[in-house]
Each structure stands twice: as structure tokens, then as C-alpha cells.
Amino acid sequence: MKELVHTTKDGLEITVIDDLFDFNVRSIWMNALYNSHYHFSVSYDSQVTDFKSTSNLGSLWNAKDWDDFGLARHPNWKYVEPYLENRKIQRAWLNLHTGKELYRYHADHSNQTAKSILFYPNLKWESEWDGQTIFKSLDLQEVEYCVEYVPGRIVIFDSRIPHKAIHPNHEAPNFRTIINAVFY
């Protein structure tokens, strides 16, 4: 396991954890995601910043869907739990990005105790395909941190931190798949 903690100018932490789940487990999870049901839904992040609605391909998950997926039941989840400090899953969703969607800076939740998790489940991703997650300061004036899309990576952060996905470019052969969950 590799862990990196970045503290923003606002004193909030963004933690990046790699190598928590082996390739075989991630293959099983990715196969389950390929066989999931997806639908077009409203992208709420654009409503927060400019009050425009766009569509994206994804799936909203309830607590049972989250549990059924198995991320939080994996033995190595114990390394993530200290960051959640007994918070409970409130909502989760899966998004598939093609580069055609409209991405805006947004916060996952306004509750100051809420934590967000991003999980990058793709089995293969080249840095040349883009797809990073960019974090900004709370006042949206400065880019605070850029997290590369690395297969199997988990990013844990204060849900109030504005962030957005960067489009995968035209060379990416697959969707940029992401699981996002909010805990408080």
C-alpha cells in the first residue's frame, strides 16, 4: 500500500491510496461494473456552478448496492476506515465518462463532517489518456491538487472541496469509470 496526504491551503486533506486491491479482485469488480445497468441522468455538478443541467451515463447506488459491490467488505478496507472515523455511507454513484460530458467544479456535500471517496476501477489507464481529478481551493481561486487517474486508486477528501474530472481524450479506448461515495 502507498499513501500520500496533501493538505490544502484551507487546511483540508486529500489522501491518495494505491495498491490496496490486487488485479484479480479489481478484475472481478470491473466485470461486475461492465454488467451493471446504466442510465442517463442529470449532472448536478453543473447545476451548482452555472445552473445548467447536462446528462451523463451512470448509476445511483443505495447502501445495498454499495455493500453488494464489495469494496467496503474487502479485508484491505481496514486501511480506509480510519479516514472515515465511523461515518456511514450516505450515497454513492458510478459514472462512465467518454469525454463528451460537461464537467464543472463541484462539491459532493456541504456538511463539514462529510468525507468523499473516489475509486478508479479501470484495469488499465495510460496517463496520456488524461482523466485526472482536479481539486480547487474552497474559494475556487486556485488549483490545489491534481490526482492522476491510476487503476485501483482511492482518493479520500473533505466533501466540501471543489473538484472536477478532466475529460479522457480521444485515445482512451474505454470509459473513464469512477465510483464516488459520500460518508457522514
PyMOL commands that set and color helices and strands:
alter all, ss='L'
color gray80, all
select helices_A, chain A and resi 23-34+44-50+63-69+71-73+75-79+81-84+127-129
alter helices_A, ss='H'
color red, helices_A
select strands_A, chain A and resi 2-7+13-18+39-43+54-61+89-97+115-119+133-136+143-147+154-158+163-165+176-183
alter strands_A, ss='S'
color yellow, strands_A
deselect
rebuild
show_as cartoon
